[in-house]
């Protein structure tokens, strides 16, 4: 029995090894890179994913799916120009990739190229009339064209098609607010919370709505709920701190910012926020100490050196003295 198990184990090892041999077919190699690339995307590692999708294109330069995945990876990495180029190549090779068409439309809208975006969204809707994403983007197109009524109609359609889509409900509420239909806006936001009371986006949007209309107790409750939902995220605490700063509740703001640094001790952003808070309060010693904590808590990376370069004490050095120190 033991001998049989050993033979089976050897066979499995050989099988795995063969799948990675140079003699694999192009399709096997592509599948391997695709699997790794998709795993990296799922782990929010776009740089690594980009390498894997590029490897696919070295094997098959006309793989429309690889261009699409590469475009998504570039979007995740914030490289919009590269993303647009690869998504465009994807739809050139496979026009009916509706998601790629919509991603391109979104990029075009960001660049205020409304007419080109409209063409892509219209194609998507002609191909998939029940696509909620397409209706939501068409809503944005109409809003860019200052046609709020049509924008609202498209956002409503998106909500009807996908009632659990919180982003669609928030978008509809924003449009109602733009049209001065505040009762409708609040109703939609409450519906979003009823659909998903764990939605950070819904609580944030409703908190901001309450803040704008001077309902500060309700706003504070919403922002505190965001902290409850994701206490490990510095941005949750920073959101609450901003609310307190706006209301001149500086002690509460300081506590929230300190909590942000505790939530993500290796993230420089909460340290930046806390140090700037101290600087604006005229607390130079506290600001300097916060920058020191930022530098000491991070590994030797560009982010760590950025803490020093951006610190108030560093900025306070006259430019000529900085030049002099470099010459010495």
N, C-alpha and C positions, 0 to 999 in steps of 0.2 A: 504493500500500500504506500509506504514511504517512498519507494522507488518510483512508483507511478506519479505521485505528487511532484517529485523532483523533475520528472520528464515534462509534466504539464507546465511547471514553472519555467523551465528552459524554453519550451515552445512559445510561451507568452512573451518572454524576454526577446526571443528572436523575432517574433511577429512585430513587436513594437519597434525593434531596431530596424527591421526591413522597411517599415513605414517611413523612416527618416533617412534612408540611404539615398545617395545621389542618383541612383537609378530609378527613383520614383517618377511616375508620370507627371506631366505638368499640372494636371487636374488635382492630383494628390498633394502636390506642393502648394497649389493655390488654396486648397481646402485647409491645409495646415496653417498657412499665414492668415487666412480669413478667421479661423477659430481663435487664434491668438489675438488678432486685431480687435475682434468683437469683445473678447474678454477684457482687453485693456480699456475699451470704451466703457464697458460696464463698471470698471473700477475707477473711472474718471482719470485715466492716464492717456491723454491724447497724443503726447509726443511718441510714446511707445507704439500706439496704434498706427500713427502715421507711417512709421517704418514698415510695419507689417503690410499695410495696404499698398505702399510703394513697391514692396517686394512682389506683390501679385501683379502689378502693372509692368514690372520688368519681365515677368513670364508671359503676360498677355496684355499688351498695350491697348486692347479694345474691350477690356472687361468693364462694362458700364457699371456694374454693381460695385466694383472696386473704386471707381471714381466717385461714386455716391458716398461710399463709406469714408473715403479719404476726405471728401468735402465736409462730412459730419465731424470728423476728427479735427479738421482745421477750425471749424466753427467752435468746437469745445475749447480749442486752444486760443481762441480769440483772434485768429488770423483770417479775417473776413475776405481779404483780396484773394488769398489762395483758395479759400472755401468756394468763393463764387466761380473761380476758374474751373475747379474740379467738378462742381455740381453742374455747371454749364456743359462740360464735356460729357457728363453722365447723361443728360437729357438729349444731347446730340446723338448719342449712341442708342438711347432708349427713351423716346419721347414720352411714353406713357408712365414714367416714374413720377407719379403725382406728388409724392412727398418731396422729391427733389425740386419739382416745379414750384412748390409752395415755399420751400426754403429759399429759393432764388427770389421769389416775390417778396419775402420778408426782408431780404438783404436790400433789394431795390427800394422798398418803402423806407428803410432806414436811410438810404441815400437820396430820398425824396424824388426818385424816378417813378412817379405814380403811374404814368401811362404804361410803361413797360411792365410794372407790377400787375396792373389791371389785366393785361393780355395773358399773363401766366395764370392768374387766378380764374379768369374766364375759361381758359382751356381746362383747368382742373374741374371747375363746376360742370362744364359740358361733358366731361368724362365721368365724373363722380358727383352727381347732383346732391347726394346725401352726405358729402364730406364736411364735417363740422369745422375742421381747420380751414377749409377753403371759404366757408361762409364768414368765419371770424376774420380772415384776411381781407375779404371783400368789404367787410364792415370798416376795416382800417383804411381801405382805399377810399370809400365814400367819405369818411371823416377827413381824410387828407384833402378831398375835393370840397370840403365844407358843406356836404349834404348830410346833416345829422340825422334827419328822419330815415333816410335809406340806410345809414350806418346802424341805427337802432334796429331796424327791421332785420338786417343781416345778423346782428348779434343775437337777437331773439331766436332766429332760425338755428343758430349754432347751439343755443341752450336747449331748444326743442329736440335737436338731433342727439345731443349728448348732455342730458340733464345733470350728470355728475361732474361735468367739466367746470371746475371752480373758476378757472381763468376766463371762461366765456361769461360767467355771471358777473365777475368783477368788471370785465370790459363793458358789459351792458350797463352796470351801475355807473361807471365813469361817463358813459354817453348820456345817460339820464341827467347826471349832475351838470354836464356841459350844456344840456338843453334847459337847465334851471328846473328840472323836474325832480326835486329833492325827495319828495315822498316816494316816488317810484324807485329812486336810487337806493334809499334806505331799505325798502321792501325787498329789493333784489339781493342786497347784502345780507339781510337776515335770512333769506332763503338759502343763500350760499352756506351760511353757518348751520342751518338746519340739515342741509345735505351732508356736510362734513364739519363737525365741530372741532376736528383736529387739524384743520387746514390753517397753517401759518399765514398763508396769503390772504385768506378770508378775514381772519382776525386783524391782520395788519391794515387791510383796506377799510374795515369797519371802524377801527380805531382812528384812522386818519379822517374818515368822514365825521366822526363825533368831535374830533379835535377842531376841525375847520368850523364847525357850527357851535363851538364854545361849550360843548358837553364834555367837560374835562374829566369828570369822574368816570364816565362811561369809556372815554378814550383810554384813560389809565388802566382800567380793568382789561381792556382788549390787549394792550401792549404787555401787561403782566401775564396774560394768558399765553402770549407768544413765548415769553421766557419759560413758562411752565412746560410748554410743548417741546421746546428744544433748548434746555438749559446749557447744553454743551456747545452751543453756537455763540460765538462772541457777538455776532451781528444782532442777535435777539436782545442782548443787554444794551448794546449801543443804541438800538431803536428806542428802548425805554429811556435811556440817558438823554437822547435828543429831546424827547417829550418833556423831561424834567427841566432841561436847560431853557427850552422855549417858555416854560412857566416860571423861570427864575427860581426853581427849587434846586439850588446848587448842591446842597448836601446829599440829596437823593441821587442827583446826577453823578456825583463823585462815586457813591457806593455802586451804582450800576456800572460805571466804567471800570472800577476795580474788579467787579465780578466778571466783566468781559475778559480782562487779562487772566483771570483765574480759569475761566472756561477754556481758553485756548492759549496756554502759556508760550507756545512756540509760534504763534501768529503775531507778526509785528503790528498789524492794523489796530488792535485795541490799545496797544502801548502808544501808538501815534495819537489816537483819539484822547487818551488820558493826559498825555503830555501837553497836547494843544489846549485841552481844558484848563490845565494848571497855568499854562502860559498866559491865556486870556484873563485868568483871575489874578495875574501878577504874582504868581507863586513860582518864582524862578527855581528855587531849590528843589521843590517837589517835581517840577518838570524835568530838571537835569537828572534827578534820581530815577525817574521813570524811564528816561532814555538809557540810563545805565542798566536798568533791569532788562530792558529790551535787548540790549547788546549781549548781556551775560547769559540770557536764557536761550539764545539761538546758537546753532552750530556755526562754524566759520563758513558762511555763505554770503552771496551778494546781499541777501535780505539783512543779514547782521551788519554788514558794512553800511547798508542804507540807513540803519538806525543812527549810526555815528554821523554820517554825512548830513542827515536831515535834522539833527538835534538842534535845539535852540542855542546851546552854547557854541556849537560849531558855526551856526549862522551868524552869531554875534561877533565872530572874529572879522575885523575889517579885511576887505579883499586884498589890500596891499600887503598886509601881514601874512595872509595865506600864501601869496606869491613868494614872499620872502622866505617863508619856511621851506617851500619847495626848492628854492635855489640853494639853501643851505643843506 
